[in-house]
Amino acid sequence: MDHTTTTDTDALMAEVDALLEQCADTDARVDALLDGWAPRPATALRQLQRTARHAARLSALVERQQAALAAQLDAMGD
């Protein structure tokens, strides 16, 4: 079995960074849509919603990174 290289990890991190950027773009588009058709929510509520979305994305990112690292460690053990 091939062992994971630093290049593979770098590629994974680049992909994760690209996905996070896409999430930020999507959040901005959703916020713009909400501003266009609905009454603007209270500032505190809007910040809480953004924080919740950000926390969910970070949690998912950590889980993906942990799974990737576990797979790398397993591959190194074989």
C-alpha positions in Angstrom: 0.0 0.0 0.0 1.3 3.5 -0.9 2.0 5.8 2.0 0.6 9.3 2.0 3.1 12.0 1.2 3.4 15.7 2.3 2.1 16.6 -1.2 -1.1 14.7 -0.6 -1.6 16.5 2.7 -0.9 19.9 1.0 -3.4 19.1 -1.7 -6.0 18.1 0.9 -5.4 21.4 2.8 -5.7 23.4 -0.4 -9.0 21.7 -1.2 -10.3 22.4 2.4 -9.3 26.1 2.0 -11.1 26.3 -1.4 -14.2 24.7 0.2 -14.1 27.2 3.1 -13.9 30.1 0.6 -16.9 28.7 -1.3 -18.8 28.6 2.0 -18.0 32.2 2.7 -19.2 33.1 -0.8 -22.4 31.2 -0.3 -23.0 32.9 3.1 -22.5 36.3 1.5 -25.0 35.4 -1.3 -27.6 34.1 1.2 -27.2 37.2 3.3 -27.7 39.4 0.2 -30.9 37.4 -0.7 -32.2 37.8 2.8 -31.6 41.5 2.7 -33.5 41.8 -0.6 -36.8 40.2 0.4 -37.2 40.0 4.1 -37.1 42.6 6.9 -33.6 42.8 8.3 -33.3 40.6 11.4 -31.9 42.1 14.6 -28.1 42.5 14.5 -27.6 40.2 17.4 -29.7 37.5 15.8 -27.9 37.8 12.5 -24.5 37.6 14.2 -25.7 34.5 16.1 -26.8 32.9 12.9 -23.5 33.6 11.2 -21.6 32.2 14.3 -23.7 29.0 14.2 -23.0 28.5 10.5 -19.3 29.2 11.0 -19.2 26.8 14.0 -20.9 24.1 12.0 -18.4 24.5 9.1 -15.5 24.4 11.4 -16.8 21.3 13.2 -17.2 19.5 9.9 -13.7 20.6 8.8 -12.2 19.3 12.0 -14.0 15.9 11.5 -12.8 15.7 7.9 -9.2 16.5 9.0 -9.3 13.9 11.8 -10.6 11.3 9.4 -7.8 12.1 6.8 -5.2 12.0 9.5 -6.5 8.7 10.8 -6.4 7.3 7.3 -2.9 8.5 6.9 -1.8 6.9 10.2 -3.6 3.6 9.2 -1.8 3.6 5.9 1.5 4.2 7.6 0.9 1.2 9.9 0.2 -1.2 7.0 
